[in-house]
Amino acid sequence: MSDLPVMRGPKTHFEKTHRFEFNEIWGGQKLSKIRYDNGDYRIADSLEQREWSPEKTPLMRRSLRGKIIAITRISQWIKGVGPEWVILHFDPFSIIRTETGRINDE
């Protein structure tokens, strides 16, 4: 058995994103996101974010998909922050915006 790491191709990660943060990404004002890294984010992966709001029934109306072009470990810059916290940086030209209507989140 080999000790070499298992290589994988790019994959898409899915998550819900609060409406306020989602609007900044949708409008192009925000091109990065702080995330807890479970060890699976890689450069060239995509992150699909679905709009979410806790008011009333949570709804996901719009979604964004962007390619991860860089990953910064926050612990490199801020002492005391665990190495599992990262900033994911997106390629602004890769962002695909989709409006899907109202989808109830259960």
PyMOL commands that set and color helices and strands:
alter all, ss='L'
color gray80, all
select helices_A, chain A and resi 19-26+74-76+92-94
alter helices_A, ss='H'
color red, helices_A
select strands_A, chain A and resi 12-18+32-36+46-52+62-73+85-90+96-99
alter strands_A, ss='S'
color yellow, strands_A
deselect
rebuild
show_as cartoon
